[in-house]
Amino acid sequence: MTMKLYHNPRCSKSRATKALLDERGLDYETVLYLETPPDTDELLSLVNKLGLQSARDMMRKGEDAYKDLGLSSVSDEDALIVAMSEHPKLIERPIVVNGDQAAIGRPIEAVIKIIE
């Protein structure tokens, strides 16, 4: 199974993770999630593969959209997933998926654990 990298080329952490995968000669699919946002099913799958208690744990809480949409007071998991699908800037990055495991590359060591 091919790995996936949810990538934002403008993010230094995302570029560092891409470089790590390239240096190791790994085969992976790059998903430019800002251009092609994941749908709600894909986001829910990511939350599960990441082993998160809440979709909020994969959200960038410093983004304007997080504040503008009042997401800090939203407790409905489905609403959080929909918000990330409609506003992909809210998705934490980078995310690497390897089979049934995933890791957010903050820190990059989290990615190393699932690719070795």
PEVEN-V547365 format. One record per run of one state. SS is the DSSP state (H for helix, E for strand, L for the rest). FROM is the first residue (numbers start at 0). LEN is the number of residues. If there is no record, write none. Layout:
BEGIN
<<SS/FROM/LEN> <SS/FROM/LEN>>
END
This chain:
BEGIN
<<L/0/2> <E/2/4> <L/6/5> <H/11/12> <L/23/4> <E/27/4> <L/31/8> <H/39/11> <L/50/4> <H/54/4> <E/58/1> <L/59/4> <H/63/5> <L/68/2> <H/70/3> <L/73/3> <H/76/10> <L/86/1> <H/87/3> <E/90/1> <L/91/3> <E/94/4> <L/98/2> <E/100/4> <L/104/4> <H/108/7> <L/115/1>>
END
